[in-house]
């Protein structure tokens, strides 16, 4: 599902670029010409299909992919959809002729939402189509940067998980050693107690032996006539 979503997004970018090129092509004809009206209808149909596909991608992101994606990846894809909607709106304004010029719209977006479009040395000699291509390259570069950042975050998460597992393992070993030390201490106390009992019994037995020997000696001495 994730690969299909990205593939459909890529196809949408191509459709928007194609619609943008058609808008540039329409500008070559007078508004009263049949070619102008024909291209306008084609662009209108294209934009309708594009909006339906964008809505479908948005539903898929909320219903299916959302639970399987990281927060960063889901946020990245939401931004990708917002960029598509922005491009769609700009082309629709250009189609109706009630918005800024096509190149000015691209420059506003290119300049990170400046209030006024600003030409630079890099854009001064570019037409709308060339500027659109450059704009798409910048978006793709940003997407690659976000993708790289996502991989870095996932890698850091794996490292943290590995460290946590190792800490848990070491804690289990420490707990096991503590249990063994407690058992050993109990056995040592028990053996010490047994040793004292044996020593006490051994001392009593020796005393009775001495008494018995003395008793025998007295009897022998008493039996010898003086």
ABEGO torsion letter per residue (X at the ends): XAAAAAAAAAAAAAAAAAAAAAAAAAAABBAABAAAAAAAAAAAAAAAAAAAAAAAAAAAAAAAAAAABBAAAAAAAAAAAAAAAAAAAAAAAAAAGABBBAAAAAAAAAAGGBABBBBBAAAAABBAAAAAAAAAAAAAAAAAAAAAAAAAAAAAAAAAAAAAAAAAAAAAAAAAAAAAAAAAAAAAAAAAAAAAAAAAAAAAAAAAAAAAAAAAAAAAAAABBX
